Amino acid sequence: MSTQFIQPSSSLKQKVGDSSTEEDQLATAALSDALQRLVPELTDHIAADIAILQRIKTPFDMDKLANIYDRAHAVRGLAGSVSKSELGELTDSLCRYIKAVTDPTCIDHQLITAHLDAIALIAHNSEMAGAASIPLITALRNATAKNLKYTKQ
Amino acid sequence: MAYQFDNVRVLIVEDNKHMARLVRTLLAAIGLGNIQIARDGTEAFEALQNNSFDLMITDLAMRPIDGLEMTRMIRNSEDSPCPTIPIIMMTGHSERHLVEEARDAGANEFLCKPLTAQNLYQRIVSVVEQPRMFVRTSAFFGPDRRRRVDEAYAGAERRIAAPLAVHA
């Protein structure tokens, strides 16, 4: 088959017209303002998801893992937008681990508990934000990588 | 002079309602009011068959059909109503293989979370101002994956046939 180049219809450009650098800056500022106004609401949603995570206890099974994944995934998506990047990092590590688990007999309960404890610690202690959280996040990331490497899940 | 987004129809595909609300609110802040939300790829495909949209912003990780599979369906299905619609793929993962998967599925732009005002606006401007030609080969249909000419490339030309220019 020969390579075909197709020019898509440019309805989007025709509809929106042009913009100047100055207007682009104003639009970006409007976006930033809108995001800032949402921060309290999004922070509440993150807190609610973390509260649910804290209620999920060992022993973990695949259903519980699915629930943890959904909550952690939700927190991961929003955390960075509300300047809680540490929570984003931790939930990212947790999601990566859970996504790789296919065999329920290979679930590392301690590793999941450690993630959930770290999430609670950072969520409820403002002094753990920023640089203070780096060693904890790094340790959990390394433990996760090591676990996945040796269990080859 | 500012972009006039009021007549632009956007489909947001996001299974997290809070993230969907975040994206909708941000789009509304720059004048995009004609917005519909679908919760997964299946719902999005149905929405596309029933309505006309100018732009899609979709999450990558969704169930049962994720953003990658949905993009492949939109680009390649015989019953796809809009195979060339601009698609911005959002994800919390930024690994190279995922960016390449999104590109190979036919996404126009890749948007890493966390969402910021700057990166969302840049992606929208990119699909408005730099609409890439679509390429159809036996194995791929989507926006041209070559964003730039590599002057240093000395290997064989892998697009062996002369391109045929047609219009959608």
Interface residues (C-beta under 8 A of the other chain):
Chain A: M1 S2 T3 Q4 F5 I6 Q7 P8 S9 S10 S11 L12 K13 K15 V16 G17 D18 S19 S20 E23 D24 L26 A27 T28 A29 A30 L31 S32 D33 A34 L35 R37 L38 L42 H45 H73 A74 R76 G77 L78 A79 G80 S81 S85 G88 D92 C95
Chain B: M1 A2 Y3 Q4 F5 N7 V8 N16 H18 M19 R21 L22 T25 L26 A28 A29 I30 D54 L55 D59 A61 T84 P86 G92 H93 K113 P114 L115 T116 A117 Q118 L120 Y121 V125 V127 V128 E129 P131 M133 F134 V135 R136 T137 S138 D144 R159 A161 A162 P163 L164 A165 V166 H167 A168
